[in-house]
Amino acid sequence: MLALGTGATLNLAARVAAHAQAGQILCTEPVASVAGQLDHVACREIGPVRFKNVVDPVRVFEIIAPHLGGDAAIIDPVCRMRLVPATAPARLPFEGATVFFCSFACARAFAARPTTYRPTREPED
């Protein structure tokens, strides 16, 4: 665990937040250990990440919480925008499933290099 002053703590928090993709919640190990104790919340380790002006690599975690109510949400694997399948403007078949996109530009990017992007679905209740 890093011993950080207030300024260093805020710097690290800003860097971890900036490292997140659209629709993604990232945190450090101390936050993940507390969040993981909550009902219906899971934390998945992303791994050690090096940040500018932080001496040691930082273990970064993704917080995964179920979508609360309404239509099931999905994440565009290219830009990481949150979508509702019924209103997504583009979709492509991939490995026996349908992948949804926020735009035709994202669908084209995915079609050109599908293994670069990991299709994800928000966890359900």
C-alpha positions as CSV (number, residue, x, y, z in Angstrom):
1,M,0.0,0.0,0.0
2,L,1.2,3.5,-0.8
3,A,1.6,6.1,1.8
4,L,0.3,9.2,0.1
5,G,-0.4,12.8,1.1
6,T,-3.6,14.5,0.1
7,G,-2.1,16.0,-3.1
8,A,-0.6,12.7,-4.1
9,T,-3.9,10.9,-3.3
10,L,-5.8,13.3,-5.5
11,N,-3.3,12.9,-8.3
12,L,-3.6,9.1,-8.2
13,A,-7.4,9.3,-8.1
14,A,-7.4,11.5,-11.2
15,R,-5.0,9.3,-13.0
16,V,-7.0,6.1,-12.2
17,A,-10.2,7.9,-13.3
18,A,-8.6,9.0,-16.6
19,H,-7.4,5.4,-17.2
20,A,-11.0,4.2,-17.3
21,Q,-12.8,3.7,-20.5
22,A,-16.4,5.0,-21.1
23,G,-18.8,3.2,-18.8
24,Q,-16.0,1.7,-16.7
25,I,-15.4,2.3,-13.0
26,L,-11.8,1.8,-11.9
27,C,-10.3,2.1,-8.4
28,T,-7.3,1.2,-6.4
29,E,-6.9,-1.8,-4.1
30,P,-8.1,-0.1,-0.8
31,V,-11.4,1.0,-2.5
32,A,-11.8,-2.4,-4.2
33,S,-11.5,-4.2,-0.8
34,V,-14.3,-2.1,0.6
35,A,-16.5,-2.1,-2.5
36,G,-16.2,-5.9,-2.8
37,Q,-17.9,-6.3,0.5
38,L,-21.1,-4.7,-0.8
39,D,-24.0,-6.8,-2.0
40,H,-24.2,-7.2,-5.8
41,V,-20.8,-5.6,-6.4
42,A,-17.8,-7.4,-7.7
43,C,-14.2,-6.2,-8.3
44,R,-12.0,-7.5,-11.1
45,E,-8.3,-6.8,-11.0
46,I,-7.1,-5.1,-14.2
47,G,-3.5,-5.5,-13.0
48,P,-0.6,-3.2,-12.2
49,V,-0.6,0.1,-14.1
50,R,2.2,2.7,-14.2
51,F,1.0,6.3,-13.9
52,K,2.9,9.5,-14.6
53,N,4.4,11.0,-11.4
54,V,3.6,7.9,-9.4
55,V,6.7,5.9,-8.5
56,D,5.4,2.4,-8.2
57,P,2.9,0.5,-10.3
58,V,-0.6,0.6,-8.9
59,R,-2.9,-2.4,-8.7
60,V,-6.1,-1.2,-10.5
61,F,-9.5,-2.9,-10.2
62,E,-12.7,-2.5,-12.1
63,I,-15.9,-2.2,-10.1
64,I,-18.7,-4.3,-11.6
65,A,-22.2,-3.6,-10.3
66,P,-25.5,-4.9,-11.8
67,H,-27.6,-2.7,-14.0
68,L,-30.4,-1.4,-11.9
69,G,-33.8,-1.7,-13.6
70,G,-35.0,-0.8,-17.0
71,D,-33.8,-2.3,-20.3
72,A,-30.6,-4.4,-20.2
73,A,-27.6,-2.3,-21.0
74,I,-24.6,-3.3,-23.1
75,I,-21.3,-1.6,-23.8
76,D,-20.0,-0.7,-27.3
77,P,-16.7,-2.7,-27.4
78,V,-15.0,0.1,-29.4
79,C,-15.8,3.3,-27.7
80,R,-17.2,1.8,-24.5
81,M,-20.4,3.8,-24.7
82,R,-23.3,2.4,-22.8
83,L,-26.2,1.3,-25.1
84,V,-29.6,-0.3,-25.0
85,P,-29.8,-3.1,-27.6
86,A,-33.2,-2.1,-28.9
87,T,-32.0,1.4,-29.9
88,A,-28.4,0.7,-30.9
89,P,-27.9,2.0,-34.5
90,A,-25.5,-0.8,-35.6
91,R,-24.9,-4.5,-34.8
92,L,-22.7,-7.3,-36.2
93,P,-22.6,-11.0,-35.6
94,F,-19.5,-12.2,-33.8
95,E,-18.6,-15.7,-32.4
96,G,-22.3,-16.8,-32.3
97,A,-23.5,-13.6,-30.6
98,T,-24.7,-10.1,-31.7
99,V,-22.4,-7.2,-30.9
100,F,-24.1,-3.8,-30.7
101,F,-22.5,-0.4,-31.5
102,C,-23.3,3.3,-31.0
103,S,-22.4,4.1,-34.6
104,F,-21.5,2.7,-37.9
105,A,-17.9,4.0,-37.4
106,C,-17.5,1.9,-34.3
107,A,-19.0,-1.1,-36.2
108,R,-16.5,-0.6,-39.0
109,A,-13.6,-0.3,-36.5
110,F,-14.7,-3.6,-34.9
111,A,-15.2,-5.4,-38.2
112,A,-11.6,-4.4,-39.3
113,R,-10.0,-5.8,-36.0
114,P,-12.6,-7.7,-34.0
115,T,-10.0,-9.4,-31.7
116,T,-8.7,-6.0,-30.6
117,Y,-12.0,-5.3,-28.9
118,R,-13.7,-7.4,-26.2
119,P,-17.5,-7.3,-26.4
120,T,-19.0,-6.9,-22.9
121,R,-22.4,-6.9,-21.4
122,E,-23.3,-5.2,-18.2
123,P,-23.9,-7.8,-15.4
124,E,-27.6,-8.5,-14.8
125,D,-29.4,-8.8,-11.4
